[in-house]
Amino acid sequence: MSTELPPVAPEVLAEAVENLTARLRKKLDAATEGCAAGAVLEADGTVTLRFGEDALVTLRPGPAGTITTADQATCSCLLAPRCLHRAAALGAAPLADSQPEPEPTPAGAADPTGSTEPTGSTEPTASVGTTGPAPALTAAQLRAAGALWRVAAEALAAGVTAGGAVVQAELLRAAHTARLAGLIRAEAAALRVVRGLRAAREHRAGQRLGDLTGAFRELLHTAGLLASGSTDPTLTGTARRAYAPGGSLQVHGLCREPVLSATGYGGVVTHLLAPDGTPYSVSDVRPGGLARARGAGSASVALGGATLDHAGLARGGLRVVGATVSPEGRLGAGRGVRATPLPGSAWTEQPAARLFARPAAEAVAELLADPDPAESALLGCDVTVVGAVGEHLLVRETLPDAPLLRLLPAHPHPELAHTENLRRIASYPGLQLRVLGRPDLNRTATLRPVAVGPVPGAERTLRLPEEWLGRADLGYDRLQGAHFPQGAAVPVPLPAAEGPDPLADSPLWRVRRLLETGVAGGRRAVAEAARGTESLAGASYAPLRRAGLTAAAELAAALAAEADRRPRDVFGRLADPSPDGYAWAWLAAATHLAAAERCLIAASWAASPSAVPISGR
């Protein structure tokens, strides 16, 4: 069994690559590939990698299990620390999240750092509590944003095929500079791009080119606006986990779901609701990967001495005194927090019943109207199972003229229970379910359920054990035959099962393919695709114009023309084009595509697929 390498801080890897000579940089990708397979975990907790007979790289992670300083990675060769072996070992390790800046805690106040969230989380949040105009960006922030824009534009022009360790290190260096300047959102976007480039180059399972395309769009959008001097506080962001006093709270459990991240963290998040409908959560996420994600569902809740595990909290409640709450609603476990268990409430009672009181289309429309919607937002609906088509479980909301919804696993890992439970549900067409899930705002009418329960008053619905309190957590509870109604299946017609997907079948796929071609193959691939289109770009994007998507056609044509532009110097020789104009053209097309796709997604929730206008391919 191979040893997992400890996560490495982005700035440590960037410095190691920067110290290499030009000759060694050319060899870095080849040296990095496959070197992690030879890692050995020593008795003292260090990890060693051998490169030939004379070079032994030793990684000594700190107490948090990550490499955060340059002296924690050493090599025995004569060129160390400016050697290829050390840089290759660091490059093969996963990227650690940047450490958040510590916040001073007033004397006698609760310590907000007691949460068991991974301390490296750096997802940005919008600055809150400010009044009046935002302050202008400092000179350091403008320089950092400009440098990040230039590096991101070069990475986009290179694409996945040429986006190796050197390109990634330049992004990491610019991201670290942005963080030091207080541009938290820009740094987080850059880290997502680097992780996406790594996943694409390593052909990891579950990697989607569309995700990397979205990450590039977010990075270029944020860096470009900041470099132009925009003072929007949502662009700078603030470090996550800024806990604030929440006073006394009463919360009721909704469900729990496993958490499994690409950086080696695993655990559980239990979703809660206050009597007024405000969502909260209690998380227990630490290094440990899949094993910890599976076991944490029954782990004790580390919150104010509460004598509950996460399974009990998901079907129970808490009265919390001296609560500390993050902007995202996570409850902290500071020293002054005290929690007392409360009896659980069913989904048919308040406050949970409020989630199922309105159509899913209304809840999704509210999320889509938010420019920065919460990724953890849950919605509830009552549905009837139609059947499985491909990777989707098709259901229909029990409302007049309701659209056909697609259910996908909240987490696709085969060792988790999500996929198996959905497959079992699919074998009972006509079954009525109460579903609590997270809408996938990147897909047409798609919901990722985290828990299900019986529909009150329905005959053909789930028969769950009494101790489950009327719901099953799809990531932990495994549905059995006894949980389903007995008797012959009720046939359900599939009028829209083979109908078109308004997003996938829209002529916008031409723009999407062009953008993803640029991400995969770089500027040269876009130029080649433009040259290969029939009758040049005009005929290629004619379906877009016929569908009324004139702006999309013009932006795609402008991107293709910019990618194929080859400037000449004063002597008439071909020169390398600047990536700046290409990046702006790509960003304009990507931003327009995202807005158009969001409109189609909103329409798919509000009407049946056949009612959504789709014109030509």
C-alpha positions as CSV (number, residue, x, y, z in Angstrom):
1,M,0.0,0.0,0.0
2,S,1.5,3.4,-1.0
3,T,2.1,6.1,1.6
4,E,0.2,9.3,1.1
5,L,2.4,12.4,1.0
6,P,1.7,15.2,3.5
7,P,0.0,18.3,2.1
8,V,2.4,21.1,1.2
9,A,1.8,24.9,1.7
10,P,1.5,26.6,-1.7
11,E,4.3,29.1,-1.0
12,V,6.7,26.3,-0.1
13,L,6.2,24.6,-3.4
14,A,6.4,27.9,-5.3
15,E,9.7,28.8,-3.7
16,A,11.2,25.3,-4.4
17,V,10.3,25.6,-8.1
18,E,11.5,29.2,-8.3
19,N,14.9,28.2,-7.0
20,L,15.5,25.7,-9.9
21,T,17.6,26.5,-12.9
22,A,16.0,26.7,-16.3
23,R,17.5,23.4,-17.2
24,L,16.0,21.6,-14.2
25,R,12.6,23.2,-14.7
26,K,12.3,21.5,-18.0
27,K,12.8,18.1,-16.2
28,L,10.4,18.8,-13.4
29,D,7.2,17.4,-14.8
30,A,8.9,14.1,-15.7
31,A,10.6,13.9,-12.3
32,T,7.3,14.6,-10.4
33,E,5.3,11.9,-12.3
34,G,5.2,8.7,-10.3
35,C,7.6,9.7,-7.6
36,A,4.9,9.5,-4.9
37,A,4.6,5.7,-5.5
38,G,8.0,5.3,-3.8
39,A,7.1,7.2,-0.6
40,V,7.9,5.4,2.7
41,L,6.4,6.4,6.1
42,E,9.1,6.1,8.7
43,A,8.6,5.3,12.4
44,D,9.1,8.9,13.5
45,G,6.3,10.2,11.2
46,T,8.5,11.5,8.4
47,V,8.0,10.5,4.8
48,T,11.0,9.7,2.6
49,L,11.3,9.4,-1.2
50,R,14.4,8.0,-2.8
51,F,15.7,9.3,-6.2
52,G,18.5,7.0,-7.2
53,E,21.4,6.0,-4.9
54,D,22.6,9.4,-3.8
55,A,19.3,11.4,-3.2
56,L,16.9,10.9,-0.4
57,V,14.2,13.5,0.2
58,T,12.7,13.7,3.7
59,L,9.4,15.4,4.5
60,R,8.8,16.3,8.1
61,P,5.2,17.5,8.5
62,G,4.4,19.7,11.4
63,P,1.8,19.1,14.2
64,A,-1.1,19.8,11.7
65,G,0.3,17.2,9.3
66,T,1.4,19.6,6.6
67,I,4.6,21.0,5.3
68,T,4.5,24.7,6.1
69,T,8.1,25.8,6.0
70,A,11.0,25.2,3.6
71,D,13.2,23.5,6.2
72,Q,10.6,20.7,6.7
73,A,11.6,19.3,3.2
74,T,15.3,18.3,2.8
75,C,17.3,16.4,0.3
76,S,20.7,14.6,0.8
77,C,22.1,15.5,-2.7
78,L,24.8,18.1,-3.2
79,L,22.5,20.6,-5.0
80,A,20.0,20.8,-2.1
81,P,17.9,22.8,-1.4
82,R,17.9,24.0,-5.0
83,C,17.6,20.5,-6.4
84,L,15.2,18.7,-8.7
85,H,14.5,15.9,-6.2
86,R,13.1,18.2,-3.5
87,A,11.0,20.2,-5.9
88,A,9.6,17.0,-7.5
89,A,8.7,15.5,-4.1
90,L,6.9,18.7,-3.0
91,G,5.2,18.9,-6.4
92,A,3.8,15.4,-6.0
93,A,2.2,16.1,-2.7
94,P,-1.3,17.5,-2.4
95,L,-1.7,21.2,-1.9
96,A,-2.6,22.3,1.6
97,D,-5.1,25.1,2.3
98,S,-3.5,28.3,3.4
99,Q,-3.6,28.9,7.1
100,P,-6.1,31.6,8.2
101,E,-4.9,34.6,10.0
102,P,-5.4,34.3,13.7
103,E,-7.9,36.7,15.3
104,P,-7.4,38.1,18.8
105,T,-9.8,36.8,21.4
106,P,-10.9,39.3,24.1
107,A,-10.2,38.3,27.6
108,G,-13.1,36.1,29.0
109,A,-14.6,35.6,25.6
110,A,-15.2,32.2,24.1
111,D,-12.5,30.8,21.9
112,P,-13.8,30.5,18.4
113,T,-11.1,28.2,17.3
114,G,-12.5,25.1,18.9
115,S,-14.3,24.0,15.8
116,T,-13.2,20.7,14.3
117,E,-13.2,22.2,10.8
118,P,-9.9,21.8,8.9
119,T,-7.9,24.8,10.0
120,G,-6.6,25.4,6.5
121,S,-9.9,26.3,5.0
122,T,-9.6,29.4,3.0
123,E,-12.9,29.7,1.1
124,P,-13.7,33.4,1.0
125,T,-16.7,35.1,2.3
126,A,-18.0,38.5,1.6
127,S,-17.1,41.3,4.0
128,V,-20.0,42.1,6.2
129,G,-20.9,44.8,8.6
130,T,-19.5,47.7,6.5
131,T,-21.4,50.9,5.8
132,G,-20.6,53.6,3.2
133,P,-18.2,53.3,0.3
134,A,-15.6,50.6,0.4
135,P,-12.0,51.8,0.8
136,A,-9.9,52.0,-2.3
137,L,-7.4,49.2,-3.0
138,T,-3.9,49.8,-1.8
139,A,-0.9,49.9,-4.1
140,A,0.1,46.4,-2.9
141,Q,-3.3,45.0,-3.7
142,L,-3.3,46.5,-7.2
143,R,0.2,45.0,-7.9
144,A,-0.8,41.6,-6.5
145,A,-4.0,41.6,-8.5
146,G,-2.2,42.6,-11.7
147,A,0.4,40.0,-11.2
148,L,-2.2,37.3,-10.6
149,W,-4.1,38.4,-13.8
150,R,-0.9,38.1,-15.9
151,V,0.0,34.7,-14.5
152,A,-3.6,33.4,-14.9
153,A,-3.8,34.7,-18.5
154,E,-0.5,32.9,-19.3
155,A,-1.9,29.7,-17.6
156,L,-5.0,29.9,-19.7
157,A,-3.0,30.4,-22.9
158,A,-0.9,27.3,-22.0
159,G,-3.9,25.1,-21.2
160,V,-3.8,21.7,-19.4
161,T,-1.4,20.3,-21.9
162,A,1.3,22.9,-21.1
163,G,0.2,23.8,-17.6
164,G,2.8,21.7,-15.8
165,A,4.6,22.2,-12.5
166,V,6.3,25.5,-13.6
167,V,3.0,27.1,-14.7
168,Q,1.4,25.9,-11.5
169,A,4.2,27.2,-9.3
170,E,3.8,30.7,-10.9
171,L,0.1,30.6,-10.0
172,L,0.9,29.6,-6.5
173,R,3.5,32.3,-6.1
174,A,1.0,34.9,-7.3
175,A,-1.7,33.5,-5.1
176,H,0.5,33.7,-2.0
177,T,1.3,37.3,-2.8
178,A,-2.4,38.0,-3.2
179,R,-3.1,36.5,0.2
180,L,-0.5,38.6,1.8
181,A,-2.1,41.7,0.2
182,G,-5.5,40.6,1.7
183,L,-7.1,39.4,-1.6
184,I,-8.5,36.2,-0.1
185,R,-11.0,35.4,-2.8
186,A,-8.4,35.7,-5.5
187,E,-6.0,33.4,-3.7
188,A,-8.8,30.8,-3.2
189,A,-9.7,31.0,-6.9
190,A,-6.0,30.5,-7.9
191,L,-5.7,27.4,-5.7
192,R,-8.8,25.9,-7.3
193,V,-7.3,26.4,-10.7
194,V,-4.0,24.7,-9.7
195,R,-5.8,21.8,-8.2
196,G,-7.9,21.5,-11.3
197,L,-4.8,21.5,-13.5
198,R,-3.3,18.8,-11.5
199,A,-6.4,16.7,-11.6
200,A,-6.7,17.1,-15.3
201,R,-3.1,16.3,-16.0
202,E,-3.2,13.2,-13.8
203,H,-6.6,12.1,-15.3
204,R,-8.1,11.6,-11.9
205,A,-11.5,9.9,-11.6
206,G,-14.3,12.4,-11.3
207,Q,-12.3,15.2,-12.8
208,R,-14.5,17.4,-15.1
209,L,-13.2,19.9,-17.6
210,G,-16.2,22.0,-17.0
211,D,-15.2,22.5,-13.4
212,L,-11.7,23.7,-14.4
213,T,-13.3,26.0,-16.9
214,G,-15.5,27.5,-14.2
215,A,-12.4,27.9,-11.9
216,F,-10.5,29.8,-14.7
217,R,-13.6,32.0,-15.2
218,E,-13.8,32.8,-11.5
219,L,-10.0,33.5,-11.2
220,L,-9.9,35.8,-14.3
221,H,-13.1,37.6,-13.3
222,T,-11.8,38.3,-9.8
223,A,-8.3,39.2,-10.7
224,G,-9.3,41.3,-13.7
225,L,-11.8,43.5,-11.7
226,L,-9.4,43.9,-8.8
227,A,-6.5,44.9,-11.1
228,S,-8.8,47.5,-12.6
229,G,-9.3,49.0,-9.2
230,S,-12.8,47.7,-8.3
231,T,-13.6,48.3,-4.6
232,D,-16.4,45.7,-4.4
233,P,-15.7,44.1,-1.0
234,T,-17.1,40.7,-2.3
235,L,-14.1,40.6,-4.7
236,T,-11.5,40.9,-1.9
237,G,-13.3,38.5,0.5
238,T,-12.4,37.7,4.0
239,A,-10.8,34.6,5.6
240,R,-13.3,32.0,6.6
241,R,-13.9,30.9,10.2
242,A,-14.4,34.4,11.6
243,Y,-16.6,33.2,14.5
244,A,-18.7,35.8,16.3
245,P,-20.8,35.5,19.5
246,G,-24.2,34.0,18.8
247,G,-25.8,34.2,22.2
248,S,-28.2,31.5,23.2
249,L,-29.6,29.3,20.4
250,Q,-32.1,26.4,20.0
251,V,-31.5,24.2,17.0
252,H,-33.1,21.1,15.6
253,G,-31.5,18.4,13.6
254,L,-32.3,18.0,9.9
255,C,-29.8,15.4,8.6
256,R,-26.1,14.6,8.4
257,E,-23.9,13.9,5.4
258,P,-20.3,12.7,4.9
259,V,-17.6,15.1,3.8
260,L,-14.7,13.9,1.7
261,S,-12.3,16.4,0.2
262,A,-9.6,16.1,-2.5
263,T,-7.0,17.4,0.0
264,G,-7.3,14.3,2.3
265,Y,-9.9,15.6,4.8
266,G,-12.9,13.5,5.8
267,G,-15.7,13.8,8.3
268,V,-19.3,14.7,8.7
269,V,-21.6,17.8,8.7
270,T,-24.9,17.8,10.6
271,H,-27.4,20.3,9.3
272,L,-29.6,22.1,11.8
273,L,-32.5,24.6,11.8
274,A,-33.4,27.3,14.4
275,P,-37.1,27.8,15.2
276,D,-37.1,30.9,12.9
277,G,-35.7,28.8,10.0
278,T,-32.1,30.0,10.1
279,P,-29.8,27.2,9.0
280,Y,-26.8,26.1,11.2
281,S,-24.4,23.2,11.0
282,V,-22.0,21.3,13.2
283,S,-19.0,19.8,11.4
284,D,-16.3,17.4,12.3
285,V,-13.8,17.4,9.5
286,R,-10.2,16.4,9.9
287,P,-7.4,14.6,8.0
288,G,-8.3,11.0,7.4
289,G,-10.0,10.7,4.1
290,L,-12.6,8.1,3.3
291,A,-12.1,6.1,6.5
292,R,-12.9,9.1,8.7
293,A,-15.8,10.2,6.5
294,R,-17.4,6.8,7.0
295,G,-16.8,6.6,10.7
296,A,-17.5,10.2,11.7
297,G,-21.2,9.8,11.2
298,S,-21.4,8.1,14.7
299,A,-18.7,10.2,16.3
300,S,-19.4,12.3,19.4
301,V,-20.4,15.9,18.8
302,A,-17.6,18.2,20.0
303,L,-19.8,21.1,21.1
304,G,-20.1,22.4,24.6
305,G,-20.0,19.0,26.3
306,A,-23.1,17.7,24.6
307,T,-23.6,14.0,25.1
308,L,-24.7,13.3,21.6
309,D,-23.2,11.7,18.5
310,H,-23.8,13.1,15.0
311,A,-26.4,10.4,14.3
312,G,-28.3,11.5,17.4
313,L,-28.0,15.2,16.7
314,A,-29.3,14.7,13.1
315,R,-32.5,13.4,14.7
316,G,-32.4,15.5,17.9
317,G,-31.6,19.0,18.9
318,L,-29.5,21.3,21.1
319,R,-29.9,24.3,23.3
320,V,-26.6,26.2,23.1
321,V,-25.5,28.9,25.5
322,G,-22.6,31.2,24.6
323,A,-22.7,30.0,21.0
324,T,-20.1,31.1,18.5
325,V,-21.2,31.2,14.8
326,S,-19.3,31.6,11.6
327,P,-20.8,33.7,8.7
328,E,-21.8,30.5,7.0
329,G,-23.7,29.3,10.1
330,R,-21.2,26.8,11.5
331,L,-21.3,26.5,15.2
332,G,-17.9,26.7,17.0
333,A,-16.8,24.8,20.0
334,G,-15.1,27.5,22.1
335,R,-14.3,27.2,25.7
336,G,-17.4,29.2,26.8
337,V,-19.9,27.2,24.8
338,R,-22.4,25.0,26.7
339,A,-24.9,22.7,25.0
340,T,-27.8,20.6,26.3
341,P,-29.6,17.9,24.2
342,L,-33.2,18.4,23.2
343,P,-35.8,15.9,21.9
344,G,-35.9,15.6,18.1
345,S,-38.7,16.8,15.8
346,A,-40.0,15.2,12.7
347,W,-39.9,16.8,9.3
348,T,-43.7,17.2,9.5
349,E,-43.2,19.6,12.4
350,Q,-41.8,23.1,12.5
351,P,-39.2,24.4,11.7
352,A,-38.4,21.6,9.2
353,A,-41.9,21.6,7.7
354,R,-41.2,25.1,6.4
355,L,-38.6,23.7,3.9
356,F,-41.3,21.5,2.2
357,A,-44.0,24.2,2.2
358,R,-43.2,25.9,-1.1
359,P,-42.4,24.5,-4.6
360,A,-38.8,23.7,-5.3
361,A,-38.8,26.1,-8.3
362,E,-39.3,29.1,-5.9
363,A,-36.4,28.0,-3.7
364,V,-34.1,27.6,-6.7
365,A,-35.2,30.9,-8.2
366,E,-34.2,32.6,-5.0
367,L,-30.8,30.9,-5.0
368,L,-30.2,31.8,-8.7
369,A,-31.0,35.4,-8.0
370,D,-28.3,35.6,-5.4
371,P,-25.0,36.5,-7.1
372,D,-23.1,34.4,-4.5
373,P,-25.4,31.7,-3.4
374,A,-24.6,29.4,-0.4
375,E,-23.2,26.1,-1.7
376,S,-24.7,24.3,1.4
377,A,-28.3,25.6,0.9
378,L,-30.9,22.8,1.2
379,L,-34.4,22.6,-0.2
380,G,-37.2,20.1,0.3
381,C,-39.9,18.7,-1.9
382,D,-42.3,15.8,-2.2
383,V,-41.7,13.7,-5.4
384,T,-42.8,10.6,-7.1
385,V,-40.2,8.2,-8.4
386,V,-40.3,7.8,-12.2
387,G,-37.3,5.5,-12.9
388,A,-33.6,5.5,-13.7
389,V,-32.3,6.8,-17.0
390,G,-28.5,6.6,-17.4
391,E,-26.9,8.1,-14.3
392,H,-30.0,9.9,-13.2
393,L,-32.9,8.9,-11.0
394,L,-35.9,10.7,-12.5
395,V,-38.6,12.0,-10.2
396,R,-41.5,14.4,-10.5
397,E,-42.6,16.8,-7.9
398,T,-46.1,16.2,-6.7
399,L,-47.5,19.4,-8.0
400,P,-49.6,20.3,-11.1
401,D,-47.4,20.7,-14.2
402,A,-44.3,20.1,-12.2
403,P,-41.0,19.5,-14.1
404,L,-39.1,16.2,-14.2
405,L,-36.2,16.4,-11.7
406,R,-33.0,14.5,-11.9
407,L,-31.5,13.1,-8.7
408,L,-27.7,12.5,-8.6
409,P,-25.7,11.2,-5.6
410,A,-24.5,14.0,-3.3
411,H,-21.1,12.3,-3.3
412,P,-20.3,9.8,-6.0
413,H,-17.7,7.8,-4.1
414,P,-18.7,4.1,-4.3
415,E,-17.7,3.4,-0.7
416,L,-20.3,5.9,0.5
417,A,-24.0,4.9,0.6
418,H,-25.4,7.6,-1.7
419,T,-25.3,5.7,-5.0
420,E,-26.5,2.4,-3.6
421,N,-29.5,4.0,-1.9
422,L,-30.5,5.9,-5.1
423,R,-30.3,2.7,-7.1
424,R,-32.6,0.9,-4.7
425,I,-35.1,3.8,-4.7
426,A,-35.0,3.7,-8.6
427,S,-36.3,0.1,-8.5
428,Y,-39.6,1.2,-7.0
429,P,-41.3,3.4,-9.6
430,G,-44.4,5.1,-8.2
431,L,-42.8,5.5,-4.8
432,Q,-43.6,8.8,-3.1
433,L,-40.7,10.4,-1.3
434,R,-40.0,13.5,0.8
435,V,-36.5,14.6,-0.4
436,L,-34.1,17.0,1.3
437,G,-31.2,18.0,-1.0
438,R,-28.9,20.5,-2.5
439,P,-29.8,21.8,-6.0
440,D,-27.0,21.5,-8.5
441,L,-27.0,25.0,-10.1
442,N,-24.7,23.9,-12.9
443,R,-27.1,21.2,-14.3
444,T,-30.7,21.3,-15.6
445,A,-33.3,20.6,-12.9
446,T,-30.9,18.5,-10.8
447,L,-31.1,17.8,-7.1
448,R,-28.4,16.0,-5.0
449,P,-30.4,14.5,-2.1
450,V,-28.8,14.1,1.3
451,A,-31.8,12.6,3.1
452,V,-35.2,11.2,2.3
453,G,-38.3,10.4,4.3
454,P,-41.9,9.2,3.8
455,V,-44.6,11.5,2.4
456,P,-47.3,12.1,5.1
457,G,-50.6,10.4,4.2
458,A,-49.2,8.6,1.2
459,E,-49.9,4.8,0.8
460,R,-46.9,3.9,-1.4
461,T,-44.0,5.5,0.5
462,L,-41.1,4.6,2.8
463,R,-41.6,2.5,5.9
464,L,-38.7,3.6,8.1
465,P,-37.9,2.4,11.7
466,E,-39.4,4.5,14.4
467,E,-36.0,5.4,15.8
468,W,-35.0,7.0,12.5
469,L,-37.6,9.7,13.2
470,G,-39.0,9.7,9.7
471,R,-35.8,10.3,7.7
472,A,-32.9,8.4,6.3
473,D,-29.5,10.0,5.8
474,L,-28.5,8.8,2.3
475,G,-24.7,9.0,3.1
476,Y,-24.9,6.8,6.2
477,D,-28.2,4.9,6.5
478,R,-28.6,2.0,4.0
479,L,-32.1,1.4,2.8
480,Q,-33.2,-2.2,2.8
481,G,-36.2,-4.0,1.3
482,A,-38.2,-3.8,4.5
483,H,-38.1,0.0,4.2
484,F,-40.1,-0.1,1.0
485,P,-43.8,-0.8,0.4
486,Q,-44.6,-4.4,-0.5
487,G,-46.5,-5.4,-3.6
488,A,-46.2,-4.9,-7.4
489,A,-44.6,-1.7,-8.6
490,V,-46.8,1.0,-9.9
491,P,-46.0,1.8,-13.5
492,V,-45.2,5.4,-14.1
493,P,-45.1,6.9,-17.7
494,L,-41.9,8.4,-18.8
495,P,-43.2,11.3,-21.1
496,A,-40.0,13.3,-20.7
497,A,-37.4,10.6,-20.0
498,E,-36.1,10.7,-23.5
499,G,-36.8,14.4,-24.1
500,P,-34.1,16.9,-24.7
501,D,-32.0,18.4,-21.9
502,P,-32.5,22.2,-22.4
503,L,-28.9,22.9,-21.3
504,A,-27.0,20.1,-23.1
505,D,-29.1,20.3,-26.3
506,S,-29.0,24.1,-26.5
507,P,-26.8,25.6,-29.3
508,L,-24.7,27.1,-26.5
509,W,-22.8,23.8,-26.5
510,R,-20.8,25.3,-29.3
511,V,-19.5,28.1,-27.1
512,R,-19.0,25.7,-24.2
513,R,-16.9,23.4,-26.4
514,L,-14.8,26.3,-27.6
515,L,-14.1,27.5,-24.1
516,E,-13.2,24.0,-22.8
517,T,-11.0,23.4,-25.9
518,G,-9.1,26.5,-24.8
519,V,-8.7,25.2,-21.2
520,A,-7.6,21.7,-22.4
521,G,-5.3,22.7,-25.2
522,G,-4.6,26.3,-24.7
523,R,-4.7,29.2,-27.2
524,R,-3.2,27.1,-30.0
525,A,-6.1,24.6,-29.7
526,V,-8.7,27.3,-30.0
527,A,-6.9,28.7,-33.1
528,E,-6.8,25.3,-34.7
529,A,-10.5,24.7,-34.0
530,A,-11.4,28.0,-35.6
531,R,-9.4,27.2,-38.7
532,G,-11.1,23.8,-39.0
533,T,-14.7,25.1,-38.9
534,E,-16.8,25.0,-42.0
535,S,-16.8,28.3,-43.9
536,L,-14.9,29.8,-41.1
537,A,-16.5,31.0,-37.8
538,G,-19.6,32.6,-39.5
539,A,-21.2,29.3,-40.5
540,S,-20.1,27.5,-37.3
541,Y,-22.0,29.9,-35.1
542,A,-25.0,30.4,-37.4
543,P,-27.2,28.1,-35.2
544,L,-26.5,30.5,-32.3
545,R,-27.8,33.4,-34.3
546,R,-30.8,31.5,-35.5
547,A,-31.7,30.8,-31.9
548,G,-31.4,34.5,-31.1
549,L,-28.1,34.1,-29.2
550,T,-26.4,36.7,-31.3
551,A,-24.2,37.9,-28.5
552,A,-22.9,34.4,-27.8
553,A,-22.1,34.0,-31.5
554,E,-20.2,37.3,-31.7
555,L,-18.2,36.6,-28.5
556,A,-17.3,33.1,-29.7
557,A,-16.2,34.5,-33.1
558,A,-14.1,37.2,-31.4
559,L,-12.4,34.6,-29.2
560,A,-11.5,32.5,-32.2
561,A,-10.2,35.5,-34.1
562,E,-8.1,36.6,-31.1
563,A,-6.7,33.1,-30.6
564,D,-5.6,33.0,-34.3
565,R,-4.1,36.5,-34.3
566,R,-0.3,36.3,-35.0
567,P,1.4,39.7,-34.6
568,R,4.6,40.6,-36.3
569,D,7.6,42.6,-35.1
570,V,9.1,45.6,-36.9
571,F,11.1,43.3,-39.2
572,G,8.0,41.4,-40.2
573,R,8.8,38.3,-38.2
574,L,6.0,36.4,-36.3
575,A,6.1,37.3,-32.6
576,D,4.5,35.6,-29.6
577,P,1.1,37.2,-29.0
578,S,0.3,38.7,-25.6
579,P,-2.0,36.5,-23.6
580,D,-3.8,39.6,-22.2
581,G,-6.2,40.1,-25.2
582,Y,-6.9,36.4,-25.5
583,A,-7.7,36.1,-21.8
584,W,-10.2,39.1,-22.0
585,A,-11.9,37.6,-25.0
586,W,-12.1,34.2,-23.3
587,L,-13.5,35.7,-20.1
588,A,-16.1,37.7,-22.0
589,A,-17.4,34.6,-23.8
590,A,-17.3,32.5,-20.5
591,T,-19.2,35.1,-18.5
592,H,-21.9,35.4,-21.1
593,L,-22.2,31.6,-21.4
594,A,-22.5,31.3,-17.6
595,A,-25.3,33.9,-17.5
596,A,-27.2,32.2,-20.5
597,E,-26.9,28.8,-18.9
598,R,-28.2,30.1,-15.6
599,C,-31.3,31.4,-17.4
600,L,-31.8,27.9,-18.9
601,I,-31.4,26.2,-15.6
602,A,-33.9,28.5,-13.9
603,A,-36.4,27.8,-16.7
604,S,-35.9,24.0,-16.4
605,W,-37.1,24.1,-12.7
606,A,-40.1,26.3,-13.5
607,A,-41.5,24.2,-16.4
608,S,-41.4,20.7,-17.9
609,P,-38.4,20.2,-20.2
610,S,-40.6,20.2,-23.3
611,A,-41.8,23.7,-22.4
612,V,-38.3,25.2,-22.3
613,P,-37.5,26.7,-25.7
614,I,-34.6,25.0,-27.5
615,S,-33.7,26.1,-31.0
616,G,-31.4,24.0,-33.2
617,R,-28.0,22.5,-32.5
